[in-house]
Amino acid sequence: MGNAARDWVDAAPVDAHFRPFEFGGHAATQALLRLARDPKRQMVRAAKGLYVKLPAPDPMLGKQRPSPVEVAKRVAQGRGVGPAGGYAAAQLGLTSQVAPQPTLAIVGRPPTGVDGVRWQTRSNPARAQLGFTEVAVVELLSLVPSAVEAPWEELVATVARLRDRDAVRLDEIERVVAVERRKPALQRNLARLPADLPARRSRRRRQGTQSPLARCGRAGATACLG
């Protein structure tokens, strides 16, 4: 198993994650643990039962570590994980305050062994259908206006930009949270949101209003002008 694990890890791309049960239990755990303890290897033990391949270790600083939020997202994948409270506002650019520790919402009992984050439990299993940013939008809509410093108009503008970039699916958000009747603020704000949103901008129109350099994207100015 040791050689097989090394070969598998070496062939995997950076940011690939591994769970021992996917390879056969105890022997796989020991093999991955040895790789994680090797200072020259790209493997790190991110949390209990989760190993991640990162870029090559820095000669001076050693191995990198994935961020606590990235670890939490991997450990709790498929359980409606997303920013909550002030961290949701910060992630959407709607506050200047920096949370001392990221707060994440999750459906059901939070996982153990994830350091550096706070969990808030949610009971609606349908939230598992939402993405990370969609959860942030839902969490903020449940807090307006009492716990969000940005005005409603700024929140609406942010949601509109996310919608236009296909980063959030408003119809899916409406379907998922329709059953959360014990959150009147969420239901009220979600109901008023469509009327306040500007018309959706088409992709073609957005591209047409960009400068030539903006349309270059990652290719850079040289690639576009050359």
Protein Blocks (a to p, Z undefined) as FASTA:
>chain_A
ZZmmmmmmmmpcehiacdfklnnpjmmmmmmmmmmmpmkbcbdcfbghiacddddddfkl
opadddfklmmmmmmgoilpacehjllmmmnopafbdcfbdcdddehjddehiahiacdd
dfblklmmpcfklmmmmmmmmmpcklccbdfklmmmmmmmmmmnopacfklmmmmmmmmm
mlmklmmmmmmmmmmpccdddfklmmmmpcfklmnmmnommlmmZZ
